[in-house]
Amino acid sequence: MHMSTFRNLGVRKDFIASLKELNIKIPTDIQEKTIPVLLQKQTDFIGLAQTGTGKTAAFGLPILHKIDTSKNEVQALVLSPTRELVQQIKKQFFKFTKHTDDRIFCEGVYGGEKIDKQIKNLQRTTHVVIATPGRLIDLIERGEVNIKSVKTLVLDEADEMLSMGFKHDLNRILKYTDGSRNVWLFSATMPEEIKKIIKKYMNPSAVRVEVNKNSLVNENITHQFIKTSIKEKTNLIVSFLEKRPNDRGIIFCRTKAGTQNLTKQLKEEGFSVEALEGNMQQKERDKAMRAFKNGTIQCLISTDVSARGIDVTNLAFVLHHQLPEQLEYYTHRSGRTARAGKTGFSLALILPNELEQIHKIQKELEIQFTEISF
């Protein structure tokens, strides 16, 4: 098996130097399949890949290769579901371009921050805009950003953007940039709505790449469930956390109220946990995320939507206080652990009558659960 390098994939030396500094030496599966295609061809592109597979570099490096720095105009647009993801992509792009001769200017725009500041930033030279759909529409309507010369439009985590209610905004942006641009769409799952977007806005000859198709759910994750009762759930979580004082993880709840309740109960038991849910102010969210990232809190308790954009490596576990309502959310939830080649486990607390759901998840996602007790 020949080992591919970024050089064989066609990545320029100045970018390889930056990658080396980031300790990125061997291309991941998606990078290997994507980079050569996007560097050499003008094409629409569909990539089926989970978060954590290295797709930011897979679309980022080709975008940065294509920027003409002699032109002061927005040439590429990356849409992503949450401000955390936008900030992360922007940070990575910045690091990738550390050694380029000509500066490539990237700007991030998202809600939860004063729009005036972003407008001011956009008045400087900007080659790449990374944005959440809602805030971008806002800026387009105010005439503060011009995306007419965009050659490449990336939809990152497209399924997440749709499930967060950005369908209308996405359609508007796709219509608005219509013309000679290429669309590169990345998604972990392929719901009907995504198929519609592909049919309506993308070339039928779009290149398709799928990585580890059969393991939609990462194979480094051990999937477990434990039977319990509603009354016993909190005690179970308490004894679970007591056994693992040095492990960090996320506990998923279905509702905001459930998240708040469990957080309160665990704090009373003396655990360092914080909630992430939709009613929180952005400032609070950022504070909880920072504390979680630097390890001052052991555990985040979160709703499905609020966990979008959390990218913390070294998570030992994901606990499901309840199974998610939608099947693909199980993928999104459990995929938060075992990032970057590490192992982790996903444990669901289920009531006896929910056994059927476990069987359904096993069948549809092709994963194996083991029942445990403690």
C-alpha positions in Angstrom: 0.0 0.0 0.0 1.7 3.2 -1.1 1.6 6.0 1.4 0.3 9.1 -0.2 1.8 12.5 0.9 0.3 16.0 0.5 3.0 16.5 -2.2 1.7 13.7 -4.4 -1.8 15.1 -4.0 -0.6 18.3 -5.6 -0.4 20.6 -2.6 2.1 23.5 -2.9 5.3 23.6 -0.9 4.3 26.7 1.1 1.1 25.0 2.3 3.0 21.7 3.1 5.3 23.8 5.4 2.3 25.0 7.3 0.8 21.6 7.5 4.0 20.2 8.9 4.0 22.8 11.7 0.4 21.7 12.5 1.7 18.2 12.7 -0.4 17.1 9.7 1.8 14.8 7.8 -0.3 12.0 6.3 -3.5 12.8 4.4 -6.7 11.3 5.8 -9.0 9.3 3.6 -11.2 12.2 2.6 -8.1 14.4 1.9 -6.6 11.8 -0.3 -9.8 11.4 -2.4 -10.8 15.0 -2.5 -7.7 17.3 -2.8 -6.5 16.1 -6.2 -10.0 16.3 -7.7 -10.6 19.8 -6.4 -7.2 21.1 -7.3 -7.2 19.8 -10.9 -10.9 20.2 -12.0 -13.5 22.9 -12.1 -16.3 20.7 -10.8 -19.2 20.5 -8.4 -18.4 18.1 -5.6 -20.3 16.0 -3.1 -18.4 14.6 -0.1 -20.0 12.2 2.3 -18.0 12.5 5.5 -18.3 12.7 9.2 -17.0 15.6 11.3 -13.5 14.8 12.5 -12.3 13.2 9.2 -10.1 16.2 8.2 -12.5 17.7 5.7 -11.6 21.3 6.5 -8.2 20.7 4.9 -9.8 18.7 2.1 -11.8 21.7 0.9 -9.6 24.4 2.5 -6.3 23.7 0.7 -7.9 23.6 -2.8 -9.8 26.9 -2.0 -6.6 28.6 -0.9 -4.7 27.3 -4.0 -7.3 29.0 -6.2 -7.3 32.4 -4.7 -5.9 35.2 -6.9 -4.5 37.7 -4.4 -4.1 40.4 -7.1 -7.9 40.7 -7.1 -9.6 42.4 -4.2 -12.8 40.4 -4.2 -14.5 37.6 -2.4 -13.6 34.5 -4.4 -14.7 31.7 -2.1 -17.5 31.3 0.4 -17.8 28.6 3.1 -21.1 28.1 4.9 -21.1 26.3 8.1 -23.9 25.7 10.7 -22.5 27.3 13.9 -20.3 30.2 15.0 -18.0 27.7 16.7 -17.4 25.9 13.4 -17.0 29.2 11.5 -14.3 30.3 14.0 -12.6 27.0 13.8 -12.5 26.9 10.0 -11.2 30.5 9.9 -8.5 29.6 12.4 -7.4 26.7 10.3 -7.3 28.6 7.1 -5.2 31.2 8.8 -2.8 28.6 9.9 -2.6 26.9 6.5 -1.6 30.3 4.9 1.2 31.1 7.3 3.9 30.5 4.6 2.3 31.9 1.5 4.1 34.8 -0.2 0.9 36.8 -0.8 -1.5 37.2 2.1 -4.8 35.6 1.6 -7.5 37.4 3.7 -10.3 35.3 5.3 -13.1 36.8 7.3 -15.6 35.0 9.6 -19.2 36.2 10.0 -21.7 34.7 12.3 -24.5 35.7 14.7 -24.0 36.4 18.4 -21.4 39.2 17.7 -22.0 42.8 16.8 -22.7 43.2 13.1 -20.9 46.6 12.9 -17.6 45.0 13.8 -18.0 42.4 11.0 -19.1 45.1 8.5 -15.9 47.0 9.3 -13.7 43.9 8.8 -15.4 43.2 5.5 -14.4 46.6 4.2 -10.8 45.5 4.2 -9.5 43.2 1.4 -11.3 39.9 1.8 -10.7 36.8 -0.4 -12.6 34.2 1.5 -15.8 34.6 3.6 -16.7 31.9 6.2 -20.2 32.3 7.4 -23.3 31.0 9.1 -26.2 31.4 6.6 -28.4 33.7 8.7 -25.7 36.3 9.3 -24.5 36.2 5.7 -28.0 36.9 4.4 -28.2 39.9 6.8 -25.0 41.3 5.4 -26.0 40.7 1.8 -29.3 42.6 2.4 -27.4 45.5 3.9 -25.2 45.6 0.8 -22.1 45.1 3.0 -20.8 42.0 1.3 -20.6 41.2 -2.4 -20.6 37.5 -3.3 -21.2 38.0 -7.0 -17.6 37.0 -7.9 -17.6 33.8 -5.8 -16.1 31.0 -7.8 -16.4 28.3 -5.0 -19.2 27.9 -2.6 -18.7 25.3 0.1 -21.6 23.9 2.1 -20.0 22.3 5.1 -22.1 20.0 7.4 -25.0 20.6 5.0 -27.3 18.2 6.9 -26.7 20.0 10.1 -27.5 23.4 8.5 -30.8 22.0 7.3 -31.7 20.4 10.6 -31.0 23.8 12.2 -33.6 25.5 10.0 -31.3 27.2 7.5 -33.1 25.7 4.5 -34.6 29.0 3.3 -31.3 31.0 3.7 -29.3 28.3 1.9 -31.7 28.4 -1.1 -31.4 32.2 -1.2 -27.6 32.1 -1.1 -27.4 29.4 -3.8 -29.7 31.3 -6.0 -27.8 34.5 -5.4 -24.4 33.2 -6.3 -25.7 31.3 -9.3 -23.6 31.4 -12.5 -20.1 30.2 -13.0 -19.5 29.1 -9.4 -18.8 25.5 -8.2 -20.6 24.1 -5.3 -18.8 21.7 -3.0 -21.2 20.0 -0.5 -20.1 18.1 2.5 -22.6 16.1 4.6 -22.5 13.2 7.0 -26.0 12.0 6.0 -28.1 12.3 2.8 -31.6 13.3 3.8 -34.2 14.1 1.1 -33.7 17.8 1.5 -30.0 17.6 0.6 -30.9 15.5 -2.4 -33.2 18.3 -3.5 -30.4 20.9 -3.2 -28.1 18.7 -5.2 -30.7 18.2 -7.9 -31.6 21.9 -8.1 -28.3 23.7 -7.8 -25.6 21.3 -8.7 -24.3 19.8 -11.9 -25.5 16.2 -12.5 -21.8 15.3 -13.3 -20.7 16.4 -9.8 -17.9 14.2 -8.5 -19.0 12.1 -5.5 -16.6 10.9 -2.8 -17.7 8.8 0.1 -15.4 7.9 3.0 -15.7 4.8 5.1 -19.2 4.3 3.9 -20.0 1.3 6.0 -18.9 2.8 9.2 -21.0 5.9 9.2 -20.4 5.7 12.9 -16.7 5.7 13.7 -15.2 2.3 14.4 -13.2 3.4 17.4 -16.3 3.8 19.4 -17.7 1.1 21.6 -21.5 1.2 21.8 -23.2 0.2 25.0 -26.6 0.5 26.6 -27.9 -0.1 30.1 -31.4 -0.8 31.2 -32.8 1.5 33.9 -35.9 3.3 35.1 -36.6 7.1 35.0 -36.1 7.3 38.8 -32.8 5.5 38.7 -31.2 7.5 35.8 -29.6 10.2 37.8 -28.1 7.8 40.4 -26.7 5.8 37.6 -25.0 8.8 36.0 -23.6 9.8 39.5 -22.0 6.4 40.0 -20.8 6.4 36.4 -19.0 9.7 36.9 -17.6 8.7 40.3 -15.9 5.8 38.7 -14.3 8.0 36.0 -13.1 11.2 37.7 -10.4 11.9 35.1 -12.5 11.3 32.0 -14.2 14.1 30.1 -17.4 13.6 28.1 -20.8 14.9 27.1 -24.2 13.9 28.4 -27.1 14.4 25.9 -30.6 15.2 26.9 -33.6 15.6 24.6 -34.9 18.9 26.1 -33.7 22.2 27.5 -35.6 21.5 30.7 -34.1 18.1 31.0 -30.6 19.5 30.5 -31.2 22.2 33.2 -32.6 19.6 35.7 -29.8 17.1 35.2 -27.1 19.9 35.5 -28.7 21.1 38.7 -28.8 17.6 40.2 -25.2 16.8 39.3 -23.9 20.1 40.6 -25.7 19.3 43.9 -23.8 16.0 44.0 -20.6 18.0 43.7 -19.7 17.3 40.0 -18.1 20.0 37.8 -20.6 20.1 35.0 -22.2 22.9 32.9 -25.2 22.9 30.7 -25.4 23.9 27.0 -28.9 24.7 25.8 -30.8 27.0 23.5 -31.9 29.6 26.0 -28.4 30.5 27.0 -26.7 33.7 26.1 -23.8 33.4 23.7 -21.5 34.7 26.4 -22.5 31.9 28.8 -22.1 29.4 26.0 -18.6 30.6 25.2 -17.7 30.5 28.9 -18.9 26.9 29.4 -17.1 25.8 26.2 -13.8 27.4 27.4 -14.1 25.8 30.8 -14.8 22.5 29.1 -11.9 22.8 26.6 -9.3 23.7 29.3 -10.6 20.9 31.5 -11.9 22.9 34.5 -15.3 21.2 34.0 -15.5 17.4 33.5 -18.8 17.1 31.7 -21.1 19.1 29.4 -24.8 18.4 29.5 -26.3 19.4 26.2 -29.3 19.3 23.9 -28.7 18.0 20.4 -28.8 21.4 18.7 -26.6 23.1 21.3 -23.8 20.5 20.8 -23.3 21.5 17.2 -19.8 22.8 16.6 -18.3 21.4 19.8 -14.9 20.1 18.7 -13.0 18.9 21.7 -10.5 16.1 21.3 -9.9 13.6 24.0 -13.5 13.0 25.0 -13.6 9.6 26.6 -17.4 9.1 26.5 -20.8 10.2 25.3 -23.8 9.4 27.5 -27.3 9.4 26.3 -29.7 10.4 29.1 -32.3 9.5 26.5 -31.9 8.2 23.0 -32.3 11.0 20.4 -35.6 11.4 18.5 -34.0 11.2 15.2 -31.8 8.3 14.2 -29.0 10.3 12.5 -28.6 12.3 15.7 -27.2 9.2 17.3 -24.4 9.4 14.7 -23.8 13.1 15.5 -23.8 12.5 19.2 -21.6 9.5 19.4 -19.2 10.9 16.9 -18.2 13.5 19.4 -16.0 10.9 21.1 -13.1 9.0 19.6 -11.9 11.8 17.4 -8.6 11.8 15.5 -7.9 8.0 15.9 -8.6 7.8 19.7 -11.0 5.4 21.2 -14.1 6.2 23.2 -17.5 4.8 24.1 -21.1 5.8 23.8 -23.5 4.6 26.5 -27.3 4.9 26.2 -29.5 4.8 29.3 -32.7 3.1 28.2 -36.0 2.1 29.6 -37.0 -1.5 29.0 -39.6 -0.4 26.4 -36.9 1.3 24.4 -35.0 -1.9 23.5 -36.7 -1.8 20.1 -35.0 1.6 19.3 -31.6 0.0 20.0 -32.4 -2.7 17.5 -33.4 -0.1 15.0 -30.2 1.9 15.4 -28.1 -1.3 15.2 -29.8 -2.3 11.9 -29.9 1.1 10.2 -26.4 2.3 11.2 -24.8 -1.1 11.1 -23.3 -0.9 14.6 -23.2 -3.4 17.4 -24.4 -2.6 20.9 -23.5 -4.5 24.1 -25.7 -4.5 27.1 -23.8 -3.6 30.3 -24.8 -3.3 34.0 -23.1 -1.8 36.9 
